Amino acid sequence: METITIVGGGIAGLALAAALDSNRFQVAVYEKRSELPGVGNALGMWPNAQRALARLGILDQARAVSPVLGSGSVRNAQGEPWITVDAGEMFGISRIDLLRLLDAAVPGSVRRITGQVRDLPADGGLVVGADGVHSVVRRQGWGPGADARLTPYLALRGTLPAPVAQEEVGEYWGRGDLFGMAAARGGSFWYASYRSGLGPYGIDVPSVLEQARQRYAGHAPAIRRALAAATPEECLVQRLWTVPHLRSYVRDGTVLIGDAAHGMMPTLGRGACESLVDAVTLADLLNTLPQQQALRAFDRRRRLPTLAVSVASSALGRVALADRAQPLRDRLLNLARRRNDRAAVGSGSER
Ligand SMILES: Cc1cc2nc3c(=O)[nH]c(=O)nc-3n(C[C@H](O)[C@H](O)[C@H](O)COP(=O)(O)OP(=O)(O)OC[C@H]3O[C@@H](n4cnc5c(N)ncnc54)[C@H](O)[C@@H]3O)c2cc1C
């Protein structure tokens, strides 16, 4: 049997372990966490991720524990909507629920090793880097030039037991900051992002929460209420990092998937979705083709689409988090809203 070592038992690594043919491969997953995380944010599942979950046989279970996202608006800092987007069948799954379902889908034949990988195994088998944005596999195979880049932004997110009112759902764009609110299992989920010199590691949650309350003090009442109700125990904070665009996700018996390959700005909410698609694509190719052919096909199928999503996420991040360009952005969006309103009135009078 061929051996496959997966470094990282997060979303990408577990999905891959669940989808590989256990009659064909001897699979080992290394994960440095000893248990599932206790606090997690909600992850919006786009249609491509839903197809990946269906392939893994866990779409119905994922849907059953997640609220449908419905419609939400992009708003100004005061909460006035510019654009309303219907998210269709998209649902928001808690990261903990997703990890739990993926974990349960991994066959018992897969060897699980708890511990941090520092040197890659040299047993001649395939090594898969599913070890996130600070991937040790990428560092060893692609060199320090491919190390993650620190963005100037911080992300603070949390869950609340109270539901969010439909007229408050969406994303609020201020000057150099954004704030989002959506439904989550058992209540609601919120996130905030802005420039910050804190960190990059070991950032103190209570002090960031206090900083956010001050920063958003002049914003919409819904934001102020959410931040007032937030508790440090239900919050996560981190600086945002991205991975430089790689020429290939495959090198010398090693392949990268998920954030290890294309860690991106979270603005579009697509990183976890693309990680799931990477995992099932790679598994299906390895299950059916000779290894070299499978790896080449994986690179061809996944590199450009994920690059495009990453570029689009950064571009949207620049608009959403605009600082000096904020007055111009707001004028353009106000104009677009007025045009839309006029068009809606016009089409109403024709009827
Ligand atoms: C603020 C924020 C909001 C987001 N919102 C969304 C969203 O709404 N929708 C969406 O699709 N995506 C979202 N994302 C992106 C999403 O979280 C990531 O894309 C996804 O977690 C990537 O999964 P992964 O398995 O590749 O990496 P990770 O989730 O980082 O998992 C890597 C795993 O590898 C382990 N590991 C690392 N190094 C080692 C080592 N040396 N040895 C052993 N184990 C190791 C880690 O412990 C971890 O479990 C968001 C990200 C952020 C920061």
The ligand as an SDF file (V2000), in Angstrom:
LIG
                    3D

 53 58  0  0  0  0  0  0  0  0999 V2000
  -11.3720   35.8600   10.8430 C   0  0  0  0  0  0  0  0  0  0  0  0
  -11.5460   34.7280    9.8710 C   0  0  0  0  0  0  0  0  0  0  0  0
  -12.8130   34.4530    9.3370 C   0  0  0  0  0  0  0  0  0  0  0  0
  -12.9970   33.4180    8.4110 C   0  0  0  0  0  0  0  0  0  0  0  0
  -14.2440   33.1780    7.9080 N   0  0  0  0  0  0  0  0  0  0  0  0
  -14.4070   32.2120    6.9640 C   0  0  0  0  0  0  0  0  0  0  0  0
  -15.7090   31.9080    6.4090 C   0  0  0  0  0  0  0  0  0  0  0  0
  -16.7380   32.5050    6.7450 O   0  0  0  0  0  0  0  0  0  0  0  0
  -15.8020   30.9400    5.4420 N   0  0  0  0  0  0  0  0  0  0  0  0
  -14.7080   30.2580    5.0290 C   0  0  0  0  0  0  0  0  0  0  0  0
  -14.8420   29.4110    4.1310 O   0  0  0  0  0  0  0  0  0  0  0  0
  -13.4770   30.4900    5.5510 N   0  0  0  0  0  0  0  0  0  0  0  0
  -13.2990   31.4450    6.5020 C   0  0  0  0  0  0  0  0  0  0  0  0
  -12.0640   31.6650    7.0390 N   0  0  0  0  0  0  0  0  0  0  0  0
  -10.9040   30.8850    6.5570 C   0  0  0  0  0  0  0  0  0  0  0  0
  -10.7970   29.5290    7.2220 C   0  0  0  0  0  0  0  0  0  0  0  0
  -10.7720   29.6680    8.6130 O   0  0  0  0  0  0  0  0  0  0  0  0
   -9.5240   28.8350    6.7410 C   0  0  0  0  0  0  0  0  0  0  0  0
   -9.4080   28.9420    5.3660 O   0  0  0  0  0  0  0  0  0  0  0  0
   -9.5350   27.3440    7.1280 C   0  0  0  0  0  0  0  0  0  0  0  0
   -9.5260   27.2150    8.5250 O   0  0  0  0  0  0  0  0  0  0  0  0
   -8.3370   26.6460    6.5210 C   0  0  0  0  0  0  0  0  0  0  0  0
   -8.3440   25.3040    6.9360 O   0  0  0  0  0  0  0  0  0  0  0  0
   -6.9850   24.4690    6.9360 P   0  0  0  0  0  0  0  0  0  0  0  0
   -7.3300   23.1170    7.4210 O   0  0  0  0  0  0  0  0  0  0  0  0
   -6.2980   24.6230    5.6400 O   0  0  0  0  0  0  0  0  0  0  0  0
   -6.0500   25.2210    7.9890 O   0  0  0  0  0  0  0  0  0  0  0  0
   -6.2440   25.3720    9.5630 P   0  0  0  0  0  0  0  0  0  0  0  0
   -7.6770   25.5540    9.8980 O   0  0  0  0  0  0  0  0  0  0  0  0
   -5.2970   26.4250    9.9830 O   0  0  0  0  0  0  0  0  0  0  0  0
   -5.7860   23.9690   10.1370 O   0  0  0  0  0  0  0  0  0  0  0  0
   -4.4290   23.6020   10.1830 C   0  0  0  0  0  0  0  0  0  0  0  0
   -4.2670   22.5310   11.2230 C   0  0  0  0  0  0  0  0  0  0  0  0
   -2.9130   22.0850   11.2260 O   0  0  0  0  0  0  0  0  0  0  0  0
   -2.4300   21.9870   12.5530 C   0  0  0  0  0  0  0  0  0  0  0  0
   -0.9840   22.1980   12.4710 N   0  0  0  0  0  0  0  0  0  0  0  0
   -0.3320   23.3220   12.0800 C   0  0  0  0  0  0  0  0  0  0  0  0
    0.9900   23.1180   12.0680 N   0  0  0  0  0  0  0  0  0  0  0  0
    1.2030   21.8430   12.4780 C   0  0  0  0  0  0  0  0  0  0  0  0
    2.3750   21.0540   12.6690 C   0  0  0  0  0  0  0  0  0  0  0  0
    3.6050   21.5310   12.4290 N   0  0  0  0  0  0  0  0  0  0  0  0
    2.2210   19.7770   13.1110 N   0  0  0  0  0  0  0  0  0  0  0  0
    0.9820   19.2740   13.3640 C   0  0  0  0  0  0  0  0  0  0  0  0
   -0.1650   19.9780   13.1850 N   0  0  0  0  0  0  0  0  0  0  0  0
   -0.0480   21.2470   12.7490 C   0  0  0  0  0  0  0  0  0  0  0  0
   -3.1850   23.0740   13.3110 C   0  0  0  0  0  0  0  0  0  0  0  0
   -3.2440   22.8120   14.7030 O   0  0  0  0  0  0  0  0  0  0  0  0
   -4.5500   23.0290   12.6450 C   0  0  0  0  0  0  0  0  0  0  0  0
   -5.4360   22.1440   13.2800 O   0  0  0  0  0  0  0  0  0  0  0  0
  -11.8730   32.6630    7.9890 C   0  0  0  0  0  0  0  0  0  0  0  0
  -10.6020   32.9220    8.5310 C   0  0  0  0  0  0  0  0  0  0  0  0
  -10.4440   33.9390    9.4670 C   0  0  0  0  0  0  0  0  0  0  0  0
   -9.0680   34.2170   10.0310 C   0  0  0  0  0  0  0  0  0  0  0  0
  1  2  1  0
  2  3  1  0
  2 52  2  0
  3  4  2  0
  4  5  1  0
  4 50  1  0
  5  6  2  0
  6  7  1  0
  6 13  1  0
  7  8  2  0
  7  9  1  0
  9 10  1  0
 10 11  2  0
 10 12  1  0
 12 13  2  0
 13 14  1  0
 14 15  1  0
 14 50  1  0
 15 16  1  0
 16 17  1  0
 16 18  1  0
 18 19  1  0
 18 20  1  0
 20 21  1  0
 20 22  1  0
 22 23  1  0
 23 24  1  0
 24 25  2  0
 24 26  1  0
 24 27  1  0
 27 28  1  0
 28 29  2  0
 28 30  1  0
 28 31  1  0
 31 32  1  0
 32 33  1  0
 33 34  1  0
 33 48  1  0
 34 35  1  0
 35 36  1  0
 35 46  1  0
 36 37  1  0
 36 45  1  0
 37 38  2  0
 38 39  1  0
 39 40  1  0
 39 45  2  0
 40 41  1  0
 40 42  2  0
 42 43  1  0
 43 44  2  0
 44 45  1  0
 46 47  1  0
 46 48  1  0
 48 49  1  0
 50 51  2  0
 51 52  1  0
 52 53  1  0
M  END
$$$$
